[in-house]
């Protein structure tokens, strides 16, 4: 076996094990949906998109790039699939090798070419491993570029992450605390305060769940640390609230993108995914940090939703979302 074939084979085995572990922990139908492998769904979607592109009135206008960012296992797959149901969207998920290399966004000229060649109105990329680069991406691909930062309650995210990735979050943070892994995407743009926080833990005493919660904290902290809360071209998207109140949350997102409300976005939302289980046994100091940050994110989203519709919508095209579908805080 060649040196190149061995890493590829190892990666495939690792990915199979991750999906097998996650499928056992969750429903297998969710795994099929997550990886978008249902041929009936994909075929019907392709037909809708082809018809829309044949009949669209603005065939010569350039596409708007949209970056779906945040922390892995925060409902981004469900959201990406919902947006992909809308014929105006072309979606490049993080496993698409045209736009991604080992889950990292390819160089800007490649992405620019994909946007320029697209016949869609919006081109969505899901560069979760590059979430720390969101301001840079918005500047590179602006002024039309937009970003959606999805977030989820820590317990739901931790359960899903540990089920799929095991203790990977714990291992990379432990390596960083030991003076290693400084080039890993997981610790890029870590603030000095959060770097010190990570180093303050005895990782031999932390569980995989506590490690995943600490990762949730340092990565979601970036939303404020890189000042995304101050930008008009970025919006928050709370996954848990999307499950409980799909209409208002999805309607606000459509408004932000300059679209009228589209029921396709929420057609496949399964409210039963809302976790009713007891909180996980997470390290108390990490739990307190996560609770404070979740409250801060929720407050930022409430402020976002309290603004008049005209201020929330970037008004790129289409009609604003109907007021009846928007929840005001």
Secondary structure, 3 states (H helix, E strand, C coil): CCHHHHHHHHHHHHHHHHHHHHHHHCCHHHHHHHCCCCHHHHHHHHHHHHHHHHHCCCCCCCCEEEEEEECCCCCHHHHHHHHHCCCCEEEECCCCCCCEECCEECCHHHHHHHHHHCCCCEEEECCHHHHHHHHHHHHHHCCCCEEEEEECCHHHHHHHHHHHHCCHHHHHHHHHHCCCCCCCHHHCCCCHHHHHHHHCCCHHHCCHHHHHHHHHHHHHCHHHHCCHHHCCCEEEEEHHHHHHCHHHHHHHHHHHHCCCCCHHHHCCCCHHHCCCCCCCCCCHHHHHHHHHHHHHHHHHHHHHHHCCHHHHCCCCCCCCCCHHHCCCC
